[in-house]
Amino acid sequence: MASPRDINQRFLRPAHLPWVELRSTQQSRQAYKRHQHAGLSIGAIVDGETCCVCDGQEYRLRYGDIIVIPPQVAHSCNPVASQPRSYHMLFLDASWCLAQFAPAASQLTIAQPVIRDATLFAHYLEIVAMMAAPPSPMLASRLQALFQALPLIPSVPLPVHRASRQLGDHLLENLQRPLALEALAKTFALRKETLIRLFRQDTGLTPGAFLNIARIEYAKSRLRAGEDIADVGYQSGFADQSHFHKTFVSYTAATPRQYARGRSISDNN
């Protein structure tokens, strides 16, 4: 399998629209670990096939398919039979998405995440082309029109166990030095195994995976801000650069340097 360094992929971030990011990846066999995003993810397959497991359901995606993954939904999208595939991923900030509803929603869900609609697919590709070109005043309205065409459902968050919520908060607030699970379980008068089971039931992730994803999401925010990769790895809670690099690749299928080099479309280069 080719190294992520050899894969043709780029990240585009409109300087005037900080709530959107585009990832375009060509002919990649790189797989992802199960993960989640803080924002809304909208993917489009432009070559090959992808097997996506989203919220416990498996979907086979091919050219022309769009998949919509709400914020905080655990998923993975991996190649079929190790064959290469090409795809685009739009990431929209959760706060912006929720504010599009009146009154503003607190959570988004979707009954059928896979959309097979030629008109919507063409609209999506138009946005991809606009983001790769010099800044357009029409980009924001085209993105909003795409969002409004998606069958998203505003909803109320499902109740979660108190221990899961507090464990998640602790991990997010202590990326560098979280307490051991044994110690945290004792504070809830639970066995460690019970705490892990409850957390996975509520989030779709183990505490270890949740912590790694939180670290990677924090690292991405610092890399977008232009901070040095070595400093970002330490700030995100990784003991060394090798661990940071390996974990970043396993959850993003890109290297920290590839992500950091993603350009603003205001750069025009």
Secondary structure as UniProt FT lines:
FT   HELIX           4..6
FT   STRAND          8..13
FT   TURN            15..16
FT   TURN            18..19
FT   STRAND          20..28
FT   STRAND          40..47
FT   STRAND          50..54
FT   TURN            55..56
FT   STRAND          57..61
FT   TURN            63..64
FT   STRAND          65..69
FT   TURN            71..72
FT   STRAND          75..79
FT   TURN            81..82
FT   STRAND          85..92
FT   HELIX           94..99
FT   STRAND          107..110
FT   STRAND          114..116
FT   HELIX           118..132
FT   TURN            137..138
FT   HELIX           139..149
FT   STRAND          152..155
FT   HELIX           162..173
FT   HELIX           181..187
FT   TURN            188..189
FT   HELIX           192..203
FT   HELIX           207..224
FT   TURN            225..226
FT   HELIX           229..235
FT   TURN            236..237
FT   HELIX           241..252
FT   HELIX           256..260
FT   STRAND          263..264
FT   TURN            265..266
//
